Amino acid sequence: MSDPLGRGDGHTEIDEDDRRDLIPTYIATRGELYAAEEANIATATYRLRPGTDELLDDLYLRRLHRSMFGQVWRWAGLYRRKETNLGVDPAEVAIHTRALVADVDLWVAQQMFEPDELALRFHHRLVQIHPFVNGNGRHGRVSADLLIRSLGRPAFGWGRKLGLETAELRLRYRRALQSADADCDDLEALVRFARS
């Protein structure tokens, strides 16, 4: 039986519901899925450098998701239409995403926050909205990296310097997001994790 949260050991089989939306027919396990997604993401993001104006558009964000996952999932780049354990009501995904990019555009124009905080506020809210069926964290991290680079700063490390195993890295990332959830004005833990 597959783990719907994707926490399996990589050998966990993909369930039939997920299999229907897969494009590669050879994928049978979570490990094969992760490898296919990572290859797709690497190809999609290689040398990608949109300007701030281009990035801060909900259409661009959908296209980015499609480019990151479109070789693996049929629903890539489409806003989710069903309720999930995370995120806003599916009927409000587009509204919240458009409001987010408008807010961030204003933050950039008014220099309301330091660049790291600004990019991570963007990331945090994008992940909270949870616009897609899956891949929201990875899409949000790539989007934040693109934004911070467009603001003249280096991309985030997202914990790579910590030398942790993947499971521990994910746990620390989730804890940093939860800290921001608890107090959206306190992104210190998320900034610290993202810059490590």
N, C-alpha and C positions, 0 to 999 in steps of 0.2 A: 504494500500500500504506500502511496506517495505521501509526502509531507506537504500540505498546501502552503506552508510558509517557507518551503525550500531549505529547511535546516538539516536535511539528510546528509549522509556521508558521501554523497556523490554517486552512490550506487543505487539509490532509491529510484524505483521506476516512476515514470511519468504516468499520471492517471489519464483515463480516456477523454475526460472533458478537456484537459490541456492538450492532449495529442491532436484533437480536431483542429486546433488553431495553429499548430506547428507547420512551418513550411518545409524544413528538411525532414524527410521521411525516416532517416536512419536514427534519429534521436529517440532513445528509449530510457535513459537514466538522467538524473539531475546533473551528474558529472558531464555527460555529453551536452546537455543543455547549457550549462555554464560555459563550457569551452566554445560552443557555437556563438553564444551571446558575446563573450569577450572578444572573439575574433571579429564579429560584426562591429562592436564598439570601437575597437582599435582602428579598423578600416575607416569608419565614419568620422572619427575625431582627429585623424592624422592631419596635421597642419591646418586645422580649422581655426580661423581667427576672425569671427564676425565683429563688426563695430558695435558699440553700445546700442545705437539706435536700431540696428538690425536685430540684435539679440532680444531687446525688450519689446517683443511682439509675440502675441500668443500663437500666431501662425508659424513663426520661426520656431518656437518651442515645440510645436507639434511636428514640424518637419525634422527637427533635431532628433526627437524621439524615434520617428520613423527611420531616419538614417542609422540610428544606433541599434535598432531592433528589427528593422524591416526585412532582413534576410532570414529571420528566425520565426517571427510571429505575424500572423495575418492582421491582428488588431494594432500593430505598431503605429504610433502617431495619431490614433483615434482616442478621443476622450472616453473614459469609461462610462458605461451606461448602467452599471449595476452597483448596488450598495456593497461596500467593503468594510472591514473592521477599522479602517483608517480613512481619513479624508472627509471632505464635504459631501453633501448630497449630490448624486450624479447629475441631477438637473441643474445644479449651480456651479459645476466645474468651470465652464466657459466664463461665467460672470466673475467668479473669484480669480481666475487666471488673468483675465483682462484688467481687473482692478489691481492685481499685484503688479503687472508690468507698468501700468500707469503710475502707481505709487513709486516704484523703483526709478522710473524715468524722472519723476519729480525729485527724489532723493539725490539722484546724480546731478541734476541741473542745479539744485540748491546746496549741494555738498553738505547734506544734512548729517552724514555719518562719515567716519573714517572709512577708507575703501574696504578693509577687511570686514568690518562690521556691516557695512552696506551689502556686500556680496553674500555674507552669511545670513543676514536678515532675508534676503531674496531666496536663498537656498531653503531656509527654515520654513518660510511660508509656502514655497512651492511644494515641499514634501508634505506639509500639513494639508494642502489642497488635495494631494494624491490624484493628479489628473488622469493617470493611465492605469490600466489593469495591473501592470507590473513594471519594474524597472525605474520606479520613481526616485529612489535614492541615488542610483547611478546617474540618471538623467539630471537630477538636481545638483549633484556634485560636478558634473561636466558643465552644466549651465553656470554654476557659481565660478568655476575656473575660467570659463570664457569671459564672464563679466569682470572678474578681478584683473585678468590680463588686459581687457579693453580699457581698464582704468589705470594701466601702467604699472601694475604690480605683478609679481610672479604667481603662478598657479599654486593652489594649496597642496599640502602633502597628504592630507587626510589620514594621518597616523602612520604613514610609511616609515618615518624615522624612529618609531617606537620599537620596531623589530618584533612585533607580536604575531602570533598565529591568526589566521583569518577569523576564527570564531571570537577570539578576544578583541580583535580590532572592531568587529561588528558590534560587539557588546559595548565597547567604549563610545563608538559613534552613536548608538542608540541612547546611551546615557546622556551624552552631550545634547542630543536633540530633546530628550525629555526634560533636561534642565532648562532649555530655552522654552519648552512648552509651559513649564511651571511659572516662568517669569519672562515674558517676551522682551523685556528691557534688559535682561541679563544674559548676554550671549557669551560671557567670558569662557565658559567650559567649551562651547562650540568653537570659538576662535582659537583657544589653546589646542584643541584636538585637530582642527583643520590645518593649523600651522606646524603641527608636529610631523 
